[in-house]
Amino acid sequence: MESGDKKIDKFIQEIQLKTIKWQEIIEWIPYDRFENVTYLAKGGFGTVYKAKWLDGCILSWDNKVENWKRSQELDVCLKSLDYSTNKIDFLQEIKNQHKFRINETLTYIYITDFGLCKPITENNPENIYGVIPYMAPEILIRGEYTQASDIYSFGMVMLEILTSYPPYYNIPHNENLVNEICKGLKPEIKCEIPQFLKEIMEKCWNFDPFDRPTAAELRSQLDKYLFDDDEIKIQVNNQIQAANKSNKNFIQYDPNEMHPEAIYTSRLISKLTIPECDTFTKYNTSKNNPENIYGVIPYMAPEILIRGEYTQASDIYSFGMVMLEILTSYPPYYNIPHNENLVNEICKGLKPEIKCEIPQFLKEIMEKCWNFDPFDRPTAAELRSQLDKYLFDDDEIKIQVNNQIQAANKSNKNFIQYDPNEMHPEAIYTSRLISKLTIPECDTFTKYNTSNSRQQLFSIPDDIIVKDEENETQEMECEFPRN
């Protein structure tokens, strides 16, 4: 099926020629092939609908009739993209989203909404943006963002990595879910998880932010397994083997099981729909300002600092920073002021110093999470795939990683743990106001500013060329102390 537009048809053909699996195919679908189109929600940059796709997705090629076999009627989500008249922006967004959502273990296509996550909007200071399942209760109730809410999100990412199932995938992401989370609801765990990791994950979900572990406490727990305690190593390895055996016939997450109103894109969440809980009075913060964002600078991805854009990829960036603190005991940028200069440097590609030897396997995962380009960061499913190779699948990788752990342990024998007295007096690890006026406009990030378009408004030059863009990344060479 052709769209009637040469440039769009050429773009679709280029994507199709690169696909390996049928789930990766992009195709043009005429609007009359949808029925029961129903409004779901208004996101940060467009409107989301649900509908029934009459033909359904491609399953395989039928040699007898020389045509595609299709699933037939299929519930899908549709999105109209607002305001842009630029087809280049539209095609670039589709290309980026296709790259962002296709990977080895989660091969279905999702067009994600690059909305904002901040406690204010230009239209209404009583609203916040975000992806509900990953937002801590204190954010939903008071708009409060702290390191503890990062730990909560870390726990939700752990769930998706360890089980392949995103939190609350099978229920609507609506006011009822917000209310239930604010009352203490926790997501279902779909498969057996080693008890050691399960306990860490569930502590991260604690309703009271003061009861969640800090990054330093998470590091201490992992150190017991990785380096210190042979008895715990034996226990955890036994738990891993038991979980592996129990999950032998475990069915991985299938996006077709997702509830049609489960929306994993950033969108408007009105404070008017959020209950006032006395429990959280002590966490209340100052009034919001539509020209500001809130956060803890070292844990905020460059795209948040530059454009206020919050996605699952920016959660992965924060996950990588928490990994650094867990693995080294040192929080990122502990020895320099957390001011406009640091914001500017992060927006130019600055990465934190790694203070001790880290097993290469974990170091590579962590540094991929820090990628400046959000589309180059791993997804939660890719992180799970990497960890599965060590925990369950690949004996050769297990041997390599265990050797790396032993080498790091030996190198770090006299390593000096982080001392809070070394912290710079202007290093501030609490959520605070970050004025947009102090945030630079970086040309590097222009391509990530996802413009939004309606197809009927297209007006484009005839010489458009769709091609991959090479992104420059800044690497820092760190010398690690050997003792």
HELIX and SHEET records of a PDB file:
HELIX    1   1 LYS A    6  LYS A   18  1                                  13    
HELIX    2   2 TRP A   22  GLU A   24  5                                   3    
HELIX    3   3 TYR A   31  ARG A   33  5                                   3    
HELIX    4   4 LYS A   87  ARG A  101  1                                  15    
HELIX    5   5 ILE A  132  TYR A  134  5                                   3    
HELIX    6   6 PRO A  137  ARG A  142  1                                   6    
HELIX    7   7 GLN A  147  THR A  163  1                                  17    
HELIX    8   8 GLU A  175  CYS A  182  1                                   8    
HELIX    9   9 GLN A  195  CYS A  204  1                                  10    
HELIX   10  10 PRO A  209  ASP A  211  5                                   3    
HELIX   11  11 ALA A  215  ASP A  223  1                                   9    
HELIX   12  12 LYS A  224  ASP A  228  3                                   5    
HELIX   13  13 ASP A  230  SER A  246  1                                  17    
HELIX   14  14 PRO A  255  GLU A  257  5                                   3    
HELIX   15  15 LYS A  271  THR A  273  5                                   3    
HELIX   16  16 ASP A  278  TYR A  283  5                                   6    
HELIX   17  17 ILE A  297  TYR A  299  5                                   3    
HELIX   18  18 PRO A  302  ARG A  307  1                                   6    
HELIX   19  19 GLN A  312  THR A  328  1                                  17    
HELIX   20  20 GLU A  340  CYS A  347  1                                   8    
HELIX   21  21 GLN A  360  CYS A  369  1                                  10    
HELIX   22  22 PRO A  374  ASP A  376  5                                   3    
HELIX   23  23 ALA A  380  ASP A  388  1                                   9    
HELIX   24  24 LYS A  389  ASP A  393  3                                   5    
HELIX   25  25 ASP A  395  SER A  411  1                                  17    
HELIX   26  26 PRO A  420  GLU A  422  5                                   3    
HELIX   27  27 LYS A  436  THR A  438  5                                   3    
HELIX   28  28 ASP A  443  TYR A  448  5                                   6    
HELIX   29  29 GLN A  455  LEU A  457  5                                   3    
SHEET    1   A 3 PHE A  34  LYS A  42  0                                        
SHEET    2   A 3 GLY A  46  TRP A  53 -1                                        
SHEET    3   A 3 LEU A  74  LEU A  81 -1                                        
SHEET    1   B 2 ILE A  58  ASP A  62  0                                        
SHEET    2   B 2 ASN A  67  ARG A  70 -1                                        
SHEET    1   C 2 ASN A 127  GLY A 130  0                                        
SHEET    2   C 2 ARG A 267  SER A 270 -1                                        
SHEET    1   D 2 ASN A 292  GLY A 295  0                                        
SHEET    2   D 2 ARG A 432  SER A 435 -1                                        
END                                                                             
